[in-house]
C-alpha cells in the first residue's frame, strides 16, 4: 500500500464516493463535485481514484448499466474500511483544530 496520507482532493473525492454510494462512478463523482464545489476535470477524478485505490482507501468493480447505448459498463467505486478510518481521522483532526482556535482569532477589529 502506498502512503496513507489523505490529500484535500482525495478527501473530497472519497466523501463524494460515500455520498453517491452505489452510483459512484467517474462522471457522477465529477458532476457532484462541480455542483457542490468548483470545476474539476474527469482526468483529475480518475487520477485521484487511482491513487486512492493504490492506498487501499477505495475499491472498484464494473457493473450497472452503461450510460449510452452500446457503451461500456460503469466503473463503480466504494470506500473501504481503511478509507472510512482515514476519513474519520481527517475529520477528527480538523474538528480538533477548529475547537482549539480561540474565539478572538477571527476578530479583525
C-alpha positions, 0 to 999 in steps of 0.5 A: 500500500502506498502512503496513507496520507489523505490529500484535500482532493482525495478527501473530497473525492472519497466523501463524494464516493460515500455520498453517491454510494452505489452510483459512484462512478467517474462522471457522477463523482465529477458532476457532484463535485462541480455542483457542490464545489468548483470545476474539476476535470474527469482526468483529475477524478480518475487520477485521484481514484487511482491513487486512492485505490493504490492506498487501499482507501477505495475499491472498484468493480464494473457493473450497472448499466452503461450510460449510452447505448452500446457503451461500456459498463460503469466503473463503480467505486466504494470506500473501504474500511481503511478509507472510512478510518482515514476519513474519520481521522481527517475529520477528527483532526480538523474538528480538533483544530477548529475547537482549539482556535480561540474565539478572538482569532477571527476578530479583525477589529 
